[in-house]
């Protein structure tokens, strides 16, 4: 396991989804699989690999625009701001947090690759077990790297701000039917302004360098590979083993979505 992880990092370095480094690492992994699998194949697929993280720029801009638009608090402006921020919050949860890929049409598609190895059983196939990890890594989360737990805190606060802003605006819009927006009802607005710089951690989430991705990424592939090697020595009765190295999992599980669809 350790040797495989070291080999991939030393030979290919960081392996961002859809990059030549990811492809070469998958080709190398396929060759390793051939040493103990009965059948190995590389499955290319196309997906909007940049859509997940690049969408954070859209949500950040919506948040900042909403606060700017609210600088004059007329009821009509509050209603428009509620609609805009509400749409932003819905798509933030729908697209980014729950990996539904609904904004993929806004971003170009690129090719990535899955690798599958099969270990056939003794006797008729009656069940299948999948052992999987993912080969790709990601560009450095620079706020996490430089600011450690405070960087994670900034990301968290920014996410809550995107989701809670339309909730506040809905309450504010109802409130303005009875009295002008002033006093205690305005405090949340100033809080949302105060945390608005935290969205810079969303807008500029990544640094320029891809990380090696030994933990989470390669460790999963390496463990699956090692288990496959053991199962190949004494094949199971009636149970096929599939060893899978997914590609482009970091940008919202693209490889496993493509594999399941295929």
C-alpha positions, -999 to +999 in steps of 0.1 A: +000+000+000+027+025+010+048+017-020+018+023-044+010+056-027+047+067-029+050+056-065+019+075-077+030+107-059+066+105-071+057+097-107+027+120-111+024+145-082-009+162-078-037+148-100-065+173-105-096+158-121-093+158-159-056+166-159-029+147-178-015+137-144-048+121-134-049+102-167-013+089-163-020+079-127-050+059-138-031+042-166-004+032-141-031+020-117-046-001-144-013-018-150-010-026-113-046-040-113-036-063-142-012-080-119-040-097-099-074-090-117-090-112-143-102-082-163-092-045-162-106-016-182-102+022-182-135+040-187-133+076-199-163+099-192-171+136-197-184+159-170-184+196-160-154+191-137-151+228-127-188+233-120-186+224-083-160+248-070-163+275-096-200+278-087-189+293-053-179+325-072-215+328-083-230+324-049-205+348-034-213+375-060-251+370-053-245+375-016-224+407-021-248+421-047-278+415-024-262+434+005-252+463-019-287+464-033-302+466+002-282+497+010-315+515+004-342+496+023-374+502+003-400+473+005-396+467-032-358+463-029-362+440+001-385+418-020-361+417-050-332+410-027-352+382-011-358+366-045-322+369-056-306+356-024-333+329-021-324+316-056-287+317-047-293+298-014-315+272-031-288+265-057-261+266-032-277+237-013-290+219-044-259+222-065-230+225-041-239+209-008-259+180-021-239+173-053-269+175-077-249+191-105-278+213-115-255+242-127-233+220-149-247+235-180-229+267-172-195+251-173-175+233-200-171+195-200-138+177-197-127+141-198-118+121-168-112+084-163-123+055-140-104+022-137-122-010-129-106-044-122-126-076-118-118-107-098-142-134-109-154-159-082-154-196-080-188-208-094-217-188-107-218-150-099-246-143-074-233-111-058-207-084-063-186-065-038-171-031-048-139-019-032-131+017-043-111+049-037-103+078-059-071+088-076-076+125-081-065+152-058-075+189-056-059+223-058-048+234-023-075+248-001-053+279+006-074+293+034-073+260+053-035+258+047-026+293+058-052+299+085-058+263+096-090+259+117-098+296+112-098+291+075-124+263+079-144+286+102-144+313+075-158+287+049-184+276+074-195+312+083-197+320+046-219+290+039-243+299+067-244+335+055-255+324+020-283+301+034-295+324+062-296+358+043-328+350+025-344+338+057-336+371+074-349+391+043-382+371+044-387+382+080-376+418+072-400+420+043-429+409+065-418+434+092-418+463+068-456+460+063-461+470+099-433+495+106-402+509+090-370+488+091-351+502+121-339+492+155-334+456+165-346+442+131-316+459+115-289+442+136-289+410+115-283+431+084-252+446+099-240+411+110-244+399+074-223+428+062-197+421+089-193+385+078-193+393+040-155+393+038-156+356+048-170+349+014-135+357+000-126+322+013-152+308-010-145+331-040-107+324-038-109+289-023-081+273-042-044+281-045-024+274-077-008+241-066-025+207-066-019+187-034-004+152-035-036+137-021-021+107-002-048+108+025-084+104+015-075+099-021-047+075-027-051+057+006-086+045-005-073+032-038-043+016-021-065-002+005-088-014-022-059-026-043-044-045-013-077-062-005-081-072-041-047-088-041-056-108-011-090-119-026-073-129-058-052-155-040-082-174-028-113-165-048-146-162-032-175-186-039-202-170-061-190-134-052-173-112-078-149-085-065-146-052-084-117-029-075-124+007-087-102+037-089-125+066-095-115+098-112-126+133-104-143+126-071-131+158-055-153+180-078-185+164-064-182+127-070-180+129-108-164+095-113-188+075-092-218+093-108-205+084-142-198+048-132-233+044-117-249+059-148-229+036-171 
